[in-house]
C-alpha cells in the first residue's frame, strides 16, 4: 500500500473539511432577535424563525463536518501506527479502491454494511 498517496488524500480531505467547517461557522452567526422581531422596526417574526432555522441547520452540518474531521485524524493515527488500510472489525485489508474513494474508511465493505444495517435496526 502506498502510504504517501493515502496520507496526501487524507490531508487534502482534511483541508477541504476544515474550509467547509469554518465557512459554516462563520455563516451561522447568532440571530439578532431584538429589532428583527419588532414589527415597528421593520422586522418580522417569521424572518427570525427562518434565520434561526438556517442557523440551526448550518450548525448541524458543522457538527457533522467536525465528526468527519475526527475520522480523518483517526485515520492519520492509524497510518502513523501501521494499521491503516485494515478493517477495525475483522482485520482484513480494506481495498485500495475503497480507501481512494473514502480515505478515512475504518471498515471493509462487508463490515461497513453490517454496521449500517445494525444502526438502521435501532
N, C-alpha and C positions, 0 to 999 in steps of 0.2 A: 504494500500500500504506500502511496506517495504522500507522506505526512505533510510535506511542504505545500502541496497542492490543496489539501484539506484545511490546513492552517490558514492559507490565503482565503479560501472560501468562507471560513468561519469569521475571519477578520472583516471581510467585505460585508458579510451579513450583519455583523455587529455594528459596523459603521452605518449601514442603511437603517437598522432598527433604532439606533441612538438618534439619528436625524429625525425619523418619524416621531419618536417619543418626545423629543424636545419640541418639535413643532406643535404637537397636540397639546402639550402642557402650556405652551405659550398662547395657543388659541383658546384654551379653556380658562380664561381669566374669570375671577369672581364676578357674578352678576350684580350690578347696582340695582337695588330694589327701591331706593328712596324716591328718586324723581321719575324713574321709568314706570313705576306702578301708579304714579299720581296723575290722574286724568287732567288735572288743572295745569300740570307741567307738560302736557302733550304726550304723556306716556299711556300705555295700555297694559292692563294685567295680562292679557293673552300674549303680548310680546315678551313679558318677563317669563311667563311659563315656557314659551318656545326657547328662549335663551337658556333657561335652566335645563330644559331637556337636552339641548345641543351640548351644553357643558357636561352634563352627566354622561352622555354618550361618548364624548371625547375622553373623559376621564376613564371610562370603562375600557375603551380601546387602548389608552395609555397603560392601563394596568395589565392588559394582555401583552402589550409590547414589552413591558418590564419582565413578565414571566418568560417571554421568548429570549430576552437578554440573559436571564438566569440560565436558561437551557444552553445558550451559546457558551457562557462561562463554564458550565459543567462539561461541555464537550471539549473545551480548551484544556481543562484539567485532565480529562481522560486522555487527550492527546499527549500531554506532558508526562503522564504516568504509564503510557504504553498500552492503555486499554481501549483507546478509541477504535471504532470500527467493529467492536464485539458487542453482541446483544447483551444487555444487562440482565435479561431474564434467563436465557438458555446458554449464553456464552458462544454461540455460533457467530461466524463472521457476517457482518452486515454488508451487503453488496455495494460495490463502488457506485453503481447507478443510483441506488437509494441515497447514499451519502452525498453524491453530487447534487441531487435534487433537494435533499434535506440534510444539510451538513451536521445539524445537531441531533440527528436521529439516535435514540437510545436503544431501540429495539429492532430486531429483524421484522420483516413484514408479517410473518405468522404471529409473533408475539404482540405486535402492534395491533393487528386485527382483534386478537383475543382481549387485549386491554380495552379497546374501544367497545367491543361487544359487552364486556362486563360493566363498563361505565354507562352504557346505554340501558342496561337492565336495572340499574339502581334508580 
